[in-house]
């Protein structure tokens, strides 16, 4: 039986990148729990990343190191390592390196760089606009993470129906309601008091944290006894000055920025929160809403882009451009304990629709389809 070697570009692991890192970790976790007769995997990690614990000693996985520098990684490291390891297929996120001759799969989460260029720094925008057409053309198959993203990719890049498919993300099994003792421990570590509203995202314009802070300030102005603080967890990414400029002196003491937190702490933060508010202008998927639901946290999310597809009827959907609507939704959910309980139950049911193992199985079918064409 011939062994087929799949290369998985995983430089995002360890970089605290949010969705990109979550995706490749989740895919690898799902793959690690499947049984294979003729598939082996070469995982390309950056030089500073630890090997994920669930892959240590796994007989189907081996590892190579690549640079964090995009130019060196794409132009030198990956072409050399692909040749050295003699892999049959390369799977990467967004970009395919030049100078490789094997079939490639890309996961393209969204095309926000085309639909909302104002959300990106100039250098990032140029990189995406220059490199993506090549990757789209070169890829044998394109995976995207929502039906919304699939439709937008088809709209922007034309007749590629035969090579694109939707494979939804999953939720890691560690996201489940935390014990009270663990919640208290993590809250003390981050100097957070209950009750609090949680928002989980990198600090960048697309996430609409500026609008969330404005909506939160509206509530405090009209309701002097509103007890909740606002906790925003995520690292600074780009163009985040407007977020901090939205904080008024009167509300400064009620808003906390934790920076990036590890998953163990994040589980406790979800579990202890009164609600997650995720008012993003644009998402290819939106993993935090599922993670929150899995931890028993009610969700308010944007009604735009992919989020209605992911949230279903298990959360409150609002117009992210309407701060008044957002503030009213937060206040309503805070005051209505029965609604909180209802959304928690619906959230648990909604999360069952998404699994990294199912994601891995469907991704393996993409690999097998390519192999059959070779």
N, C-alpha and C positions, 0 to 999 in steps of 0.2 A: 504494500500500500504506500503510495507516494505521500510524503509529508508536505503540507502547504504551510508556508511561514508568512504570517501577517505582521507587518510593522505598524505599531501604534505610536504616533508622535504625541508625547505626553509632557512636553516641557513646562506646561502650565502648572503641573503638580508642585506644590510648595511655594507658589508665587502669590498666594492670597488674591487670586484673580476673580473670585466669585463664580459666575456661571460657567466659564470655560474650564476652570479647575474642577468644579463639581461634576461637570459632564464627563470628563475623561476618567475621573476617579470612579464615578458610578458605573460607567461602561466596563471598566476593568474589573470592578467588584462583581458585576453580573457575569462577565466572562469567566471569572475565577470559580464560579459556582456551577458551571456547566461541565459536562463530560465531552471530550473530543477524542476521536480515534486518529484523525490525520491532520489536525490543526495545531500549530504552535505559534507563539506570539513573541515578538521582540519589542520591548517597550523602551522608547527613547526618552530618558529622563534628563533634566538639566543637572549640572554638576553639583548643585547644592541640595538637591532633593533626596530625602530618604526613600528607600524602596517601601511602598505601601505594605503595612504589616500583613494584610491578607494575601499578598503575593510572595512573601518570603518562603523560599523552599518549594514553591509550586512547580511541579514537573513540566508544565506547559508554557512557562514564561522564562525568558531571559532578558537581560537589561544592557543597554548601551547608554553612554553619556553624550549629551550635546550641549552646545553653548546657549546661553540666555540671549545673546546678541542676535537679533533677527537676521541680519545680513550674514553673519558667520554661520548661523544655524541652517539657513535655507540654501546658501550658495556653496558651503563647504562641508559642514559636519554631516548633514543628512545625506547628501549624495554619496559621500565616502562611506558612511556607515551602512547605507542601503546596499551598496556594492559589496562591502565586507561581509555582511550577515546573510547575503543571498536570499533576501525575502522575496516573496512572490507578489505581494500587494502592500501598498503603503496607505494607511488611514491617518489623516490629519484633520485639524480644524482650520477651516478657511483656506490656507495656502498650501499649494503643492510646490516643492522645490524644483527649480529648473535642473536640467542635466540628469534627470532620472528617467529610465526607459520602461520601468515596470508599471502596470496598471495602478491607478490611485483612486481612493475614495476620499471625499471631503465631507465634513459636517459643517454646513453653513447655517448658523443659528438664525440669522436674520439679515436684512439688507438695510438696516437703519442708517448706514453711512450714505445710502442713496436717498432714502426718504426723508431723513432728518439730518442733513450735513451740519446744521447749526449746533448739534450736540457734541461735535468732535473737534479736537484741536487740529490745526491745519496739517501737521505732519502725519497724524493718524489717518486723516481723510485721504491724503495723497497716496499713502501706502495702500489703503484698501482699494481705491479707485484704479490704481495702476496694476496691482497684482491679481485682483479677483477675476477679471475677464480671462486671463490665462488659466487660472485654476478651474474656472467653470468649464472652459473648453477642453482642458486636459483630462479632467476627472472622468473615469468610467461610470461612476455612480456618485450622486449627491444625496446625502442624508440631511434632512432638516427636521426640526423638533416640534413643529406644529403645522396644522393645515393652513393657518393664517400665513406663516412664513413661506410655505410652499407656493401659495397663490401670489405672494409678492415677488418671490424669486422668479417665477414664471413670467410675471408682468414685466420685470426689469431686464431679464436675460433671454427672453424669447422662447423658441421652440426646443425645450429640453425636457419635455414630458417623459420621454423614454428613460431618462437617466436619474430622475429625482423621485424620492419617496419620503414620506413622513414617518418618523419613529419617535414617539414621545419619550421624554425623560422619565425617570423614576424618582423614588424617594428612598434614601438610605434607611435601613432598618433601625439605626440608632435614633432616628427622630420619632420619639414616642413620649408620652407624658412623663416628666421627671418626678422623682420622689421629692417631697416637700423639703427634706433636709438638704438635698442637692440644690434646689432652687434657692434656699436661704444662703447657702454657702457661696453660690455664684453672685447673687445680688450683693452680698457683703463685699466680695472681691472687687466688684465694679462700683461700689458705693451707690447702689440704686435702691430706692425704697418703693414699695407698693403703695397705691396702684400706679401702673405705668402703661403707656401705649408704646408699642415697639414698631420700629421700621428697620428693615434689613436690606441694605444695598450699598454698593460703592458710592462714594460721593462724586457725582457727575451730573450734568444738566438733565440727561434723559430720565433720571429717576424721580424728578419733580419734588425733591426734598424742599426746595424753596417754597413751592406751593403748599406743601404739608405744614411747614413752619408758619406760614401766613394763616392757614386754616386753624391751626392750633392756637395762634394768638387771638384770632376772632373769638374762639370759645372762652379763653381766659378773660377777655375784655367784657364779655356779656355775662359771664358766670364766675363771679369772684371766688366762689367756694369750690370750683371745679378741682377735684383732688389729684387728678392724674398728672404725672410728668410725661415728657416725650423722650424716649430713648432711641437714638439713631446709631446703629452699629454697622460698620463698614469702613474701609480705608479710603483715604483721599486718592482719587484717580486723576481727574483733570477738570478744569473750568469750574472749580467748586467755590470760588470767592462769593458768588451770588448767594449761595446757601447760608453762609455765615452773615452776610449783610442783611438777610431777612430777619435775623434775631433782634428783637427790640429789647431795650434795657429792662423793661418791666417783666419780660418773660425769660430772661437769660437764665435765671436760677431754676427754671422748670424744664430746661432742655439739656440733655446729656449726650455727648458723643463718646462712644467707647472705643473707636477705631476698630480694626479687625479683631474678631474673636474666634477662637477655635470651636470646632463642632460641639464638643462636650459642653462648653459654656453656652453655646447658642441654643442647644436643646433646653437647658434650664431657663434661658431668657424667654424663649417661646412659651414654655410651660407656665411661667409665672406672670406673663403679660395678660392684661385685660383684653387686648386685641392686637392684631397686626394690621398696620395700615400701609398699603403698597400702591401709591397713586401714580405709578410710572406712566409717562407719556407713550412709551413704546417698549414692548418686550417680544422677543422671539418665543419665549416660553414663560419664565417667571417662577423659578424654583421656590423662592421663599414662601409663596402662598401655600404650596403643598406641604412644605416642611412645617409651617405653622399649624395647618390643619392636622397633620400627623401627631403633633404635640398637644392637641386639644385646645388650640388658640383660635378664637373667632377671627374672621378676615374681612377687611374692607379693601377692595382693590379697584383699579382703574377699569373702566368699561371699554378701553381702547385696545387695539392690536390683538395679541393672542390670549390675553387674560380671561375673557369670558369663556374661551374654549377650555382653559385649565381649571378655572374656578367652578364652572357649571352653576348650579343653583345653591352652592354651599357657602356663598359669601355675599356681601353687599357690594354691588358694582356702582361706581360713581364716575362722573365726568371729571377727569383730572384737571381740566382747564377751568372748572367752576369751584373756586375755593369755598364759596358759601355752601354749596351742595356737600362738599367734603366735610366741612365743619359740622353740618347738621347730621350727617351719617355717623360721625364719631360720637356726637352728643347723644343721639338716639340709641346707639348700641351700648354706650356707657350706662344709660338709664334703664334699659330694658333687659333685665336678667333672664327673662324667658326667651328672648331673642338670642341672647348669648348661648343658652343651653341648646336651642334649636340648631344654631349654626355649628356648634361643636359636633353634634350628632351627624349633621349633613356632611361636615368636613371629613370625619372618619370614613364615611361611605365613599366620598369622592376620591380620597387618597388611594383606595383599593384599586382604582382604575389604572394606576401608574406604578410600574415596577422596573427596576434596573435589570432584573433577570429577563423580563419580556423584551426590554430594549436590547439586551445582549443577544437574545435568540434571533430577533429580527435583523440585527446587524450582521450576525453570522450568515443569515440567508443572503444578505447582500454580497458578502465575501464569496459564498458558494456560487452565486449567480455569475460573478466575474470569472471564477475559476472554470466554470463550465464553458465560458466563451473563449478561453485561452487556447 
